[in-house]
């Protein structure tokens, strides 16, 4: 089977991670793949903020959990969080642009032996005053909207099985 298609079929969302950090080489390959996601009108509206500092990850985790009214760690102990944001003022397709970056990140991670999961609530986190302060402190200026958190690391669990594909997933006309 074609290696790209194999990676697409075998990638799973992982929800339990080892503390071991991904290598710089793996991370750089994953991030580079994110930069090659298609974007509306080629505007490249997204930005990726890479967080590997444990204290900042815990702060982001707490903010994310508060949005969903929980105290659990929505990042599942992952040692790397890539926050994907997109510039609302850049193009009407900013949400789609950021979503394609998220897909590229997760699929690239699979291809280099790193596990991942898309964690929602980035929009709400970065609409908050604390979220806006974080963005300012990171030097992210403009009308950026949180698209998602891509957590990265090495699984500390069994590989989940793929659910069967639904009937009529594909309609040919």
C-alpha positions as CSV (number, residue, x, y, z in Angstrom):
1,X,0.0,0.0,0.0
2,X,1.1,3.6,-0.7
3,X,2.9,4.9,2.5
4,X,0.8,8.1,2.6
5,X,-2.5,6.2,2.3
6,X,-1.2,3.7,5.0
7,X,-0.5,6.6,7.4
8,X,-3.9,8.2,6.7
9,X,-5.7,4.9,7.5
10,X,-3.6,4.0,10.6
11,X,-3.6,7.4,12.4
12,X,-5.6,7.4,15.6
13,X,-6.4,10.0,18.2
14,X,-4.3,9.0,21.3
15,X,-5.5,10.0,24.8
16,X,-2.7,8.8,27.1
17,X,1.0,9.9,26.7
18,X,4.4,9.1,28.1
19,X,6.3,12.1,29.6
20,X,9.1,11.6,27.0
21,X,9.4,14.6,24.7
22,X,9.3,14.2,20.9
23,X,12.6,14.7,19.2
24,X,13.5,18.1,17.6
25,X,13.9,16.3,14.3
26,X,10.4,14.8,14.5
27,X,8.8,18.0,15.7
28,X,10.5,20.1,12.9
29,X,9.2,17.6,10.3
30,X,5.7,17.8,11.7
31,X,5.7,21.6,11.9
32,X,7.0,21.9,8.3
33,X,4.2,19.7,7.1
34,X,1.8,22.1,8.8
35,X,3.2,25.0,6.8
36,X,2.3,23.2,3.6
37,X,-1.4,22.9,4.3
38,X,-3.5,24.5,1.6
39,X,-5.0,27.9,2.4
40,X,-7.6,30.1,0.9
41,X,-6.1,32.3,-1.8
42,X,-2.7,31.2,-0.6
43,X,-3.0,33.7,2.3
44,X,-1.4,31.4,4.8
45,X,-3.7,32.7,7.6
46,X,-2.7,30.2,10.3
47,X,0.1,30.4,12.8
48,X,1.4,27.6,15.0
49,X,2.6,28.2,18.6
50,X,4.7,25.3,19.9
51,X,4.5,24.8,23.7
52,X,6.8,22.3,25.4
53,X,7.1,24.1,28.7
54,X,5.3,22.0,31.3
55,X,4.0,25.0,33.3
56,X,2.5,26.6,30.2
57,X,0.9,23.3,29.1
58,X,-0.7,23.0,32.6
59,X,-2.0,26.5,32.3
60,X,-3.5,25.9,28.9
61,X,-4.9,22.6,30.1
62,X,-6.6,24.2,33.0
63,X,-8.1,27.0,30.8
64,X,-9.3,24.4,28.3
65,X,-10.9,22.2,31.1
66,X,-12.6,25.3,32.5
67,X,-14.3,25.9,29.1
68,X,-15.8,22.4,29.2
69,X,-16.6,22.7,32.9
70,X,-14.2,20.0,34.0
71,X,-11.1,19.4,36.0
72,X,-9.6,16.7,33.9
73,X,-6.5,17.2,31.8
74,X,-7.8,17.6,28.2
75,X,-4.2,17.2,26.9
76,X,-3.9,13.7,28.4
77,X,-0.3,14.3,29.6
78,X,1.1,15.1,26.1
79,X,4.5,16.8,26.4
80,X,4.0,19.0,23.3
81,X,1.0,21.2,22.4
82,X,0.8,23.0,19.1
83,X,-1.7,25.7,19.3
84,X,-3.1,26.5,15.8
85,X,-4.6,29.9,15.3
86,X,-5.8,31.7,12.2
87,X,-6.1,35.3,11.2
88,X,-9.8,36.2,10.9
89,X,-8.9,39.3,8.9
90,X,-6.8,37.5,6.4
91,X,-9.4,35.5,4.5
92,X,-13.0,34.2,4.9
93,X,-11.5,30.7,4.9
94,X,-9.4,31.1,8.1
95,X,-11.2,28.3,10.0
96,X,-10.8,25.9,7.1
97,X,-7.2,27.0,6.7
98,X,-6.4,26.3,10.3
99,X,-8.3,23.0,10.1
100,X,-6.1,21.8,7.2
101,X,-3.0,22.7,9.2
102,X,-4.3,20.6,12.1
103,X,-4.9,17.7,9.7
104,X,-1.4,18.0,8.2
105,X,0.1,18.1,11.7
106,X,-1.6,14.9,12.8
107,X,-0.9,13.0,9.6
108,X,2.7,14.1,9.5
109,X,3.1,13.0,13.2
110,X,1.8,9.6,12.2
111,X,4.3,9.4,9.4
112,X,7.3,10.1,11.7
113,X,6.2,7.8,14.6
114,X,4.6,10.5,16.9
115,X,1.1,10.2,18.2
116,X,-1.4,13.0,18.2
117,X,-5.0,14.2,19.0
118,X,-7.0,17.3,18.1
119,X,-8.3,19.0,21.2
120,X,-11.0,21.6,20.7
121,X,-11.9,24.7,22.7
122,X,-8.9,26.8,21.4
123,X,-11.4,29.4,20.2
124,X,-12.9,29.9,23.6
125,X,-9.5,29.7,25.4
126,X,-8.0,32.5,23.2
127,X,-11.1,34.6,23.3
128,X,-10.7,34.9,27.1
129,X,-8.7,37.8,28.6
130,X,-6.1,35.3,29.9
131,X,-5.9,33.8,26.4
132,X,-5.4,37.2,24.8
133,X,-2.7,38.0,27.3
134,X,-0.9,34.7,26.4
135,X,-1.0,35.6,22.7
136,X,0.3,39.0,23.4
137,X,3.1,37.6,25.5
138,X,4.0,35.1,22.6
139,X,4.1,38.0,20.1
140,X,1.0,36.9,18.2
141,X,-0.6,40.1,17.1
142,X,-3.7,40.6,15.0
143,X,-7.2,39.2,15.0
144,X,-6.3,35.5,15.6
145,X,-8.8,32.9,16.4
146,X,-8.0,29.6,18.1
147,X,-8.7,26.7,15.8
148,X,-7.4,23.7,17.8
149,X,-4.7,22.3,20.0
150,X,-2.7,19.5,18.4
151,X,-1.2,17.4,21.2
152,X,1.9,15.4,20.3
153,X,3.8,12.7,22.1
154,X,4.3,8.9,22.4
155,X,1.4,6.8,23.4
156,X,1.2,5.1,26.8
157,X,-1.7,2.9,25.8
158,X,-2.8,0.3,23.3
159,X,-3.5,1.5,19.8
160,X,-7.2,2.1,19.4
161,X,-8.9,0.1,16.7
162,X,-10.5,2.0,13.8
163,X,-14.3,2.1,13.9
164,X,-15.9,0.5,10.9
165,X,-16.6,3.0,8.2
166,X,-20.3,3.9,7.9
167,X,-22.4,2.7,5.0
168,X,-23.0,5.3,2.3
169,X,-20.0,7.3,3.3
170,X,-19.3,7.8,-0.4
171,X,-22.1,8.8,-2.8
172,X,-21.3,8.5,-6.4
173,X,-23.5,10.3,-8.9
